Amino acid sequence: MPSSNQPTTVEEMLGQATTIAQQAMGLPEGQRKSYLITLRKENPVMADLVQSQLDDMRNQARLQGGDMVMQQQQQAAQQQPGSLPQ
């Protein structure tokens, strides 16, 4: 029987993985890698879920960064009327 502090449902595991990933994102890369190695030894399934969440967070940040660049470029183009050939 699982102990009371271990997640028992898929939703609980995903929630815990998300929380761990959010905390891990704040660590320097070396510490984050070391933590994931330790977690993989203790709980390979959770380590995979955390890694997946970290990947999702990185991809989301890249997309948001790309959106910001596009917005900045659009704003710059709007501030320079007549810069495009008609």
URMO-V204080 format. One line per field, one symbol per residue. psi: psi as a letter, one per 30 degrees, with the letter a starting at -180 (. if undefined). Layout:
psi=???
This chain:
psi=kklfgkkfleeeeeeeeeeeeeeefflleeeeeeeeeeeeeeieeeeeeeeeeeeeeeeeeeeeeeeeeeeeeeeeeffikgfkk.
